Amino acid sequence: MTKDKIPVTIITGFLGAGKTTLLNWIIEENPDKKFAIIENEFGDIPIDQELVVNAKDGIFEMANGCICCSLNVELGELLQKLMSDAYEFNHLIIETTGIAEPDGIATAFVGNNRSSKFVLDGTICLVDAHDIITNLRERGEAHKQVSFADAIILNKIDLVSGDELNEAKAAIIKYNSEAKIYECSFGIVHDNLLELHAYDGNQLENKLLNPHHHHQHDELVAHSFEFKEPLNSEKFEHWITMLLFLSGYQIYRIKGILNLKDESNKIIFQSVRSNSKIDIGSPWQDGEIKLSRIVFIGNNLKREPLQKGLQGCL
């Protein structure tokens, strides 16, 4: 295994959306990669025993160079096993169960000591073109999977009409207007899904330069704010720490470019649940309007307390 950070891709999606089919396609399309694959439920892995080279501690080495294992122990313990010298891989994929909430897994790679070994590349959400509207209407897990995703695979488009496809896309955009939507059948996507760089500071900086708009759909909300006056770093750090401590369970994700007083560079702040990280962005250019832009995505978040808290940091 190289000394570079191991990229991590999370694949999520509701039951029957085709996650394992997509996973198999990604492996087939990237023969140069050595994958480690973690499954939430090992029974979902269609393992051909002839492909198993070695098996111990629930970790299966495969003839194609991949490593498969089940999340039947605490994630941190499993990651420590994989990081031992016994295994060699350069990309980690975690496939969640159909009812899993991906932010719970993403927290393992944001803002703690594992960040030095792994880097979260992004979350892919697979949705069934025929069922997604019903799932979004009836299942809270589907709301979070779609809203948290950095890329959305709209699968099984061959099974719906043109009007149904447009309705499915419109329903997805109501919950997540930022993620790129890929339309496909049989989980076949020809774009590179392994280099989303969704948590890269420079990538976030480019995205956040475009204004965000407040939107609300049922209990899921996204609140965006913009301030010209610089933020006091100590006040902001204290406020955001308390906010995540008290309300981290409601907040799925925060993404922001901050203009801090006496700081010559843009500061990139992001969080998943109660875990957060800060990156140094590019320098503020001469003549560039210094703005803080920050977006909160979560469940039943009230705009007024967030706005008041941020204004108290100016």
Secondary structure, 3 states (H helix, E strand, C coil): CCCCCEEEEEEEECCCCCHHHHHHHHHHHCCCCCEEEEECCHHHCCCCHHHEEEEECCEEEECCCCEEEECCCCHHHHHHHHCCCCCCCCEEEEECCCCCCHHHHHHHHCCCHHHHCEEEEEEEEEEECCCHHHHHHHCHHHHHHHHHCCEEEEECHHHCCHHHHHHHHHHHHHHCCCCEEEECCCCCCCCCCCCCCCCCHHHHHHHHCCCCCCEEECCEEEEEEEECCCECHHHHHHHHHHHHHHHCCCEEEEEEEECECCCCEEEEEEEECCEEEEEEEEECCCCCCCCEEEEEEEECCCHHHHHHHHHCCC
